[in-house]
Amino acid sequence: MNSPADALDTITGDLAGALAYVDLRGLADEALVATVSTIERLGRRVDALRVAAAAEVGERSRKELGLAGLAAMKGCRNASELMQRLTLASGGSIERRLALGFQTRAQLSLAGIEFPARFPRVAEALESGSLGVDSAAAIVNGLLPVIDHAAIDDLAAAERELVTAATGAAPGLEAGATTAVPCTADESRVQAQVWRAVLDPDGLEPAEERALARRGFRLGAERGGLVSVSGGLLPEIAGKFARLFDAYLAPRTAPAFVPDSDVPVGQLGDAAVKDPRSFDQRRHDILASIIDAAARSGETPMVGGAAPTVLVSVRRDDLARRRGAGFIDGVPSPIPMRAVEQFVCSGGTQAVELDARGRILSLGSPQRCFTPQLRRAITLRDGGCLIPGCQIPAGCAKSTTSNRMLSVAKRTPTTVCSCAGFITAR
């Protein structure tokens, strides 16, 4: 068989010449929508050929072939490495192509007899360009765990319905016709999970056991002033988090932000402005308030006979000059003086004097920055908090809810007032 490489090179050159005259910025809305659809139809065809090519390379590079395998003859460890070097694509992309290609490729028996692909309808739709690679992978990965447990007819029906929904086809339509709204790849993934539960209800229990074993929450290393978070939550725990975030982010209950003015909190009216934080930043700050509320709870376990206490160390001269940095016990990276002052304001200070060798010379008693008497004097003098943007009355600062604490502290992210404080240091 003649190599199609020359013909594909000719097509690529013609396509490059046609694309050189495409100016998407000058297109009308309808023309742009039509162009996007056309580009994707072309892309789906190319993606299907990529998957088929990867599957063929994988078949010719099987471990059973040893040094006679294609990858080994080209000096590569396996088909994935060979494909990465040929395509310059990432390892993840190649692995996905190989996996999908294996499931949608016609199977050969030891006697050389060809059998249909494990997912023939997905393979047909993928080859015709009516089904995208992402949707095909969602369907295959969703049904693959039950392929050996479900009845053949039931599995075929599930595959047919999923492909029909993903391509936008509907019964009664002419060949090649589609509905107006096909399912997205994410929607196909959810539908495939539902079908999997229907086809093999008992299969959910092993999956749940695996999820229980893999659940976890990890704090990573600090980089660029942020500590990375990773892990996995059980669905029910994630659902609780989602509902709690919804309660804080709902328009009726979300914190109100006000400009720097003398408008009292109870009389915001139209003075409230749009929250400047992104949704990810809001969730971060909501989590901070949840931690703060948990630390203040009387049900929090004691540590060393006392409530959980975050210890922050800072040089007295640096604190007085409001320059330098502090350190939190257990966190190797320094924290800015702004954060140190926040802890001092909400948790108080304890003076410790050390000599040049690090020996403790004197140990002061813990004391809060503002005693009740000082708070009354400050209230009489100032009438409220002097931090710009803080609208909480001085007498309400100690009884402020976490919702309000969050909104006040994040209105002025570079300044923390005594009414706020996200992590309690008791």
Steps between C-alpha positions, in 0.01 A plus 500: 500500500631842406573734789233771549766737635545680167125550457468627857792738446322640195179545699695667781654748254165580344344543843781730613441716193126517569549582867734786413200698371277432803449811714271405787488856632322624188227236500140566594355304791323236290802461273727457802273231647492316167878526466558361849274203423683435173841518668386251762367259238842508337670463836289198593603327180865568570463393865338172392795435270740581782329247726502234228868561426590478869307174531686351204837605640399350834399175333833472319694584817347236730725359771450151360691602186812582700780648290296441187245759613480831316592711802798281584630513144482880512698508824210584730387328818135470398232631268437803719858624474507438125176693450621785718813538289310473174219739593670732754185458711504455879508161663149548639356575157668195346384271780141616447528436125643154556231408753213623284652346188527160666130503595379619159731291282387177334639205693695214344493145635807277518381340177489836325119528506378859534240576767308826551638763733402483864299818448394481134251788504751734657756389240258562213397845623860591570615399153216690330591819685162531671644421844788684661791335677403642839143369478622163369742467792226597745270227368770234483644576845151510649392160364834318509481397871178304434583354161568156653200505737210648305285313250614545140166641383477741793854623442429550130185696583692722740772565244243578231311746720816675613633537147160624381489765771863605446461541125164675522325237289142397573276216384302582187755739356665444167848354490754758606237737641544628852300679761583856594657422838728195525639411842837634598788273598444580869132417471586174323733414787221547754255300289751217464540486877123471540487221242783321679306508826193361323689224321695387805352626831729275703800660337450815706609328820856414385529851360393641836758286679772626266386858556513453878853370472610789277332784690737755646600862545856624473680828548791538262811711506484878500586659166463864413321583824235228457471148640363251248209278598433158350308184572157357437164541675222248519195616303293555814771714657540699179124549498510644852776739398307603189185580698697693760671702228162561336368642826782753511496577127122532452396858408271529803756382753834595341706769675432858393790722400492876544726774369721698731239737635318588819190296412394295807478124452126495563439766234699363206221513245641571155842569647590131488737418217586180315721253682846545341610143578479207262292197594815304586616782727160509668508126565847539649378771737187302588720206597704740714184607682397136550839427658462808717156394620622146573794634700264706718262209556484355847497152349849540355742244652759633742871496416730476801218597731416815304296594197676467161741791481687627196842617618660786310851625581632843407779727620379775726688768307352382169151507647552850634630627164233300311769363271655159451319167528376242747487124518218258578581186693503209255516718186854548366424804286485847658178697508469875437469751782137562404414142594702527821305810604177316428597221739614751761172688471281192538713286732725723706875483566743337740848647538793255510855629549789289367874542530756463220506123548122463483448446874178638646571785740147617576149390414212742507139404558262485205309822453256630245573823322168646610362431846129566561591832663713604202223400258252725681748788496570450128128486428448825686788662317449373143136396489591188296777331306748734334609251231383635160192320373403334831135583573448279807409700813754459777249349741407228252849389407519208742158361407540538126406193297756325285309613191542864592856442613582362160347789314671769706844347496499442125374843408847630575733208429813697585378610845357286777289657771446387860143402410616227265745217546459181304700248706448520870813498714377435850 
